[in-house]
Amino acid sequence: MAYVQDGDTVMVHYTGKLGDGTIFDTTTNCEPIQFTIGADQIIPLFEQALLGMAPGESKTFEISADEAYGPHYDELVMTVGLEVFSDGTQPKVGQQLEVRQPDSQSIIAMVTDVTETSATLDVNHPLAGKDLIFDIQLLDIT
């Protein structure tokens, strides 16, 4: 029987949850994900959890916020006047916007609040500061 080793390409079904049970992502009703162990395509501890597993095996494991997407930084949350939306865009809570930095790099910001005169934008990863729980099933090793 084959067991997952570094360098193997694996096919996995997973469900990612937060501590309160909220599901943030799943492959349950769609195609499984495929990636190569050690190729830095996903969270390193997700890869490590697969090492030694055989096809058909399942497990549940937790990845701390620091090992997943890092802490949530308050300094990456900013409030801007609606006049910055010169194209007439009316931002909505939950909307993702592409924001250009002074060095011309673009980043994705999540709109977290909107008032009559301003919008609050958060450029942290949406899962920053959250511990993640994964239920995984290894389908295949190639």
RATAQUI-V696956 format. One record per residue. N is the residue number from 1. RES is the residue in one small letter. PHI is phi as a letter, one per 40 degrees, with the letter a starting at -180 (* if undefined). D_CENTER is the distance of its C-alpha to the mean C-alpha in Angstrom with 1 decimal. Layout:
# RATAQUI-V696956
N	RES	PHI	D_CENTER
N	RES	PHI	D_CENTER
This chain:
# RATAQUI-V696956
1	m	*	32.2
2	a	c	29.3
3	y	b	26.7
4	v	c	23.4
5	q	b	24.1
6	d	d	22.6
7	g	g	22.8
8	d	c	22.7
9	t	c	20.7
10	v	b	19.3
11	m	b	18.5
12	v	b	16.4
13	h	c	15.7
14	y	a	13.1
15	t	b	12.2
16	g	b	9.4
17	k	b	11.1
18	l	c	11.6
19	g	d	15.1
20	d	c	16.8
21	g	g	16.0
22	t	c	13.7
23	i	c	11.8
24	f	b	8.3
25	d	a	8.4
26	t	a	11.4
27	t	b	13.7
28	t	d	16.7
29	n	b	18.4
30	c	a	17.5
31	e	c	17.6
32	p	c	16.2
33	i	c	14.0
34	q	b	16.2
35	f	a	15.7
36	t	b	18.0
37	i	c	18.0
38	g	g	18.3
39	a	c	17.2
40	d	f	14.0
41	q	c	12.0
42	i	b	9.3
43	i	d	8.9
44	p	d	12.7
45	l	c	13.4
46	f	c	12.0
47	e	d	14.6
48	q	c	17.1
49	a	c	17.0
50	l	c	18.3
51	l	d	21.2
52	g	g	24.5
53	m	c	23.4
54	a	b	25.6
55	p	d	24.9
56	g	g	25.0
57	e	c	23.8
58	s	b	21.1
59	k	a	19.7
60	t	b	17.5
61	f	a	16.0
62	e	b	14.1
63	i	b	12.1
64	s	c	13.0
65	a	d	11.0
66	d	c	13.0
67	e	c	12.1
68	a	c	8.3
69	y	b	7.1
70	g	g	10.8
71	p	c	13.0
72	h	c	13.1
73	y	c	15.9
74	d	c	18.5
75	e	c	19.9
76	l	c	16.9
77	v	b	17.9
78	m	b	21.0
79	t	b	23.5
80	v	b	25.2
81	g	c	28.3
82	l	c	28.1
83	e	c	30.4
84	v	c	27.7
85	f	c	26.8
86	s	c	29.9
87	d	c	29.3
88	g	g	29.8
89	t	c	26.2
90	q	b	26.0
91	p	c	22.4
92	k	b	21.1
93	v	d	18.8
94	g	g	15.3
95	q	c	16.1
96	q	b	14.0
97	l	b	16.6
98	e	c	17.1
99	v	b	18.9
100	r	c	21.3
101	q	c	21.9
102	p	d	25.6
103	d	c	25.1
104	s	g	24.1
105	q	c	20.5
106	s	b	18.2
107	i	b	14.9
108	i	c	12.9
109	a	b	13.9
110	m	c	13.4
111	v	c	16.8
112	t	b	17.2
113	d	a	21.0
114	v	b	23.9
115	t	b	27.6
116	e	c	30.7
117	t	b	30.5
118	s	a	27.0
119	a	b	23.3
120	t	b	20.7
121	l	b	17.7
122	d	b	14.7
123	v	b	13.1
124	n	c	10.8
125	h	c	7.0
126	p	d	6.8
127	l	b	5.7
128	a	c	8.3
129	g	g	11.3
130	k	b	10.3
131	d	c	11.4
132	l	b	9.6
133	i	b	12.1
134	f	b	12.1
135	d	b	15.2
136	i	b	15.7
137	q	b	18.8
138	l	c	19.9
139	l	c	21.8
140	d	a	23.2
141	i	b	23.8
142	t	b	25.2
